[in-house]
Structure formats: structure tokens, C-alpha cells
Amino acid sequence: NAGVTQTPKFQVLKTGQSMTLQCAQDMNHNSMYWYRQDPGMGLRLIYYSASEGTTDKGEVPNGYNVSRLNKREFSLRLESAAPSQTSVYFCASSVGISYEQYFGPGTRLTVT
Amino acid sequence: GDSVTQMEGPVTLSEEAFLTINCTYTATGYPSLFWYVQYPGEGLQLLLKATKADDKGSNKGFEATYRKETTSFHLEKGSVQVSDSAVYFCALGQTSGSRLTFGEGTQLTVNP
């Protein structure tokens, strides 16, 4: 099992460009999440999907959109990147919304 | 709402020292409690968990006991190694269907 995979691992964007971060899990989990982590360590939840077909906003959803493509895949889209979105993005999944989460390796995004 | 408070870091120890990272929580009912570890450049990994009062979670020499009377879940290790240098996150999960709540993380550096 690969667990949670994320692509790309690194990305540099210019202000105003768009991109989609991909996430997939092979653990048959129902719930999936997108976090960002900025210097200072804390995790902030961007969006989550409690189950296939549903998505909900987290703490910092502005500037992002998500798609739960199927049970395995959950993508995060930046429509018009801004320097404030420079961060490390983590995808996670769990059996259900209140269960322990399993994290991907992260995508390091720089917006210039 | 639910919340998790961790001791402020960074924490710096010498190899073979005793480690305690404090974690206290505020929650209704009987949440599950977790410790995650994040090694440099990686995603979070589940380190240990406890699902009911007085349970002790343990893994890789780390232990934490679910203390309902003090609403705490302190992480301990008897003899730390340089390889334990990482950021440690405490988290709680309710059975009510809400998401996990993470603490802010505590940076641990172990010097040889």
C-alpha cells in the first residue's frame, strides 16, 4: 500500500497562475483533508470531505477550491495564486471524520 | 468547542535525557487522544493513541496516559535519541462525527 500520495512534491508559481494539487489514498478511507503548514509549525485546515460527494470549508478556505473526484482522490485548486499561499500543503485521509488521520508527504509550493 | 493545548517549544535536550511534552485538552464526553510526529521534511505520522480514560498508548519508547481527571495526555520518553528530533502534535477526536482537533505542535531538538 502506498498510503496517501501527493503530486507534485515541489512547485513554483508566479502570482496569478493557477494549479491543482492532487491527492490519492489507497486505504479505502471515507474522509479526506487538505491542510497548509506555515513556518511556526501549526496545521490549518483548508477544506475537508467527510465522505464521497461532500466537501466542507475548514479554517482557511479563501483562495482555494476542492473536488472529491471519487473515494480515492481529493484535489485542491488554486485559481489565482498569491504569495500568501506559499506554504507546505498536506493531504490526509481517515476511515471516518473522527478517526486518526494518515498524512501524505506534502507539496512545497512557492508563489513569487 | 474542543481544544488542545501543548507546552510551548522549542524544547532542547541532550541525548539520553528524559522527555515530557505536556498536552491538555478541553472537550465534552470521552474523546480519543493522539500523538503525531513530524520529522523534518515529512508529513505527520501517528505515533500513539488512547481511546478511553486510563489507557496508555505506547510506541517506539514513547508513552502517554489518558488522564480524564486532569484532562491531560502528556508524552514521555525515558531516554531520547538524536533521531527523535521532530515536531510533536497532540490531537483529540470525538465520536460525534466532528473532525480531529490538533494542538500547535512542539519542536523537539536532541543534541548529541
Interface residues (C-beta under 8 A of the other chain):
Chain A: V4 Y33 M41 G42 L43 L45 Y48 A50 F90 A92 S94 G96 I97 S98 Y99 E100 Q101 Y102 F103 G104 P105 G106
Chain B: S32 F34 E42 G43 L44 Q45 L46 K49 V87 F89 G93 Q94 T95 S96 G97 S98 R99 L100 F102 E104 G105 Q107
